[in-house]
């Protein structure tokens, strides 16, 4: 019997090569210079070796499919198939629902280990190791893939901002940092943070040594968020009855917290929100503590013109002001939407999101014009579930903890400079 190829080992070897490329790139950026000839040769060699691993991984995966009687060109992915790095197993299907899973975790904390949990634990811990999740055991039990959609998804892919941001999936090694080099916007052939060079005979290449770069990093490994749901021993005896409420409650809490963090987060142990971002533009208010048409024009003028997906984030405290806002000729510039048809309210041609996380009228950030496609979200490992081993006996309560890892920030590290010298940004904030 031929030896089975260790695909995960191939993927780890490939990841080591990519890490070496990243180290070279980080050094070049840190020293603010171009690549040396030796570095270029090493990067080229690493690229070729990575391509070789890609071919081996693809071939090994096709061989496994054919051994299992699956055509090599058939896409076997589905709604309940594990993400990269996770291996679904038959024991997961024995958890009837999320409530059953939590109940078995609770019983294990009391010393009663079900057969399903006994089989699931070693496989889950093996996944921790293969995915380089060093603190998985301390966070609790990785949720079976079949329940993840019910817990973290709803009719769309997440909360208001997550639906509009650029979401980077967890990947094979979910807690690894996401890094990219971003060129300073402006002259020198830089567009949207990307270096552009016209290559042709007699055309001099762009001198990279004169360009300024930023190293954009998202690190979900140290950004842990925990949510607590309180149920009862009686409810967990009938886990099906608690599943729907637990899923919806945790899902709603995560969506609401994310929308808050992506705007107000300070980046310390949590994502950095745009109000703390160096890339935002602050627009002076035309009239103290008010929001007028002149402010709308000034904010629109400061918006990056290619930010075509921009919308208004406005505190609910300004609802009556916006509804009665008029231009210089006395014409109303806001249009009421129709919630029954999914049509939002409109201000100066752009949709409004009435935000519950913005400050009251007259404060910095009570009105924001934002294009969330310039905001990145890096999902890490999780969700993990754990239960408090001690019941509140008088109340009969059990505390369930769900932990996820996630980081967020915008790659725009300062206002963007257009070719005509204007300063703009995809995040425009009204000053106090």
TAGI-V126432 format. One record per run of one state. SS is the DSSP state (~ for helix, > for strand, _ for the rest). FROM is the first residue (numbers start at 1). TO is the last residue. If there is no record, write none. Layout:
[[SS,FROM,TO] [SS,FROM,TO]]
This chain:
[[_,1,6] [~,7,30] [_,31,36] [~,37,67] [_,68,91] [~,92,94] [_,95,97] [~,98,109] [_,110,114] [~,115,130] [_,131,135] [~,136,139] [_,140,140] [>,141,142] [_,143,144] [~,145,152] [_,153,165] [>,166,168] [_,169,177] [>,178,183] [_,184,185] [>,186,186] [_,187,189] [>,190,191] [_,192,193] [>,194,195] [_,196,207] [~,208,210] [_,211,212] [>,213,218] [_,219,219] [~,220,222] [_,223,223] [>,224,232] [~,233,237] [_,238,238] [~,239,264] [_,265,265] [>,266,266] [_,267,271] [>,272,272] [_,273,273] [~,274,276] [_,277,280] [>,281,283] [_,284,292] [~,293,301] [_,302,302] [>,303,303] [_,304,310] [>,311,315] [~,316,323] [_,324,325] [>,326,326] [_,327,331] [>,332,332] [_,333,333] [>,334,335] [_,336,337] [>,338,338] [~,339,341] [_,342,342] [>,343,343] [_,344,345] [>,346,347] [_,348,349] [>,350,355] [_,356,366] [>,367,370] [_,371,371] [~,372,374] [>,375,387] [_,388,391] [>,392,392] [_,393,396] [>,397,410] [_,411,415] [>,416,417] [_,418,422] [>,423,425] [_,426,426] [>,427,430] [_,431,432]]
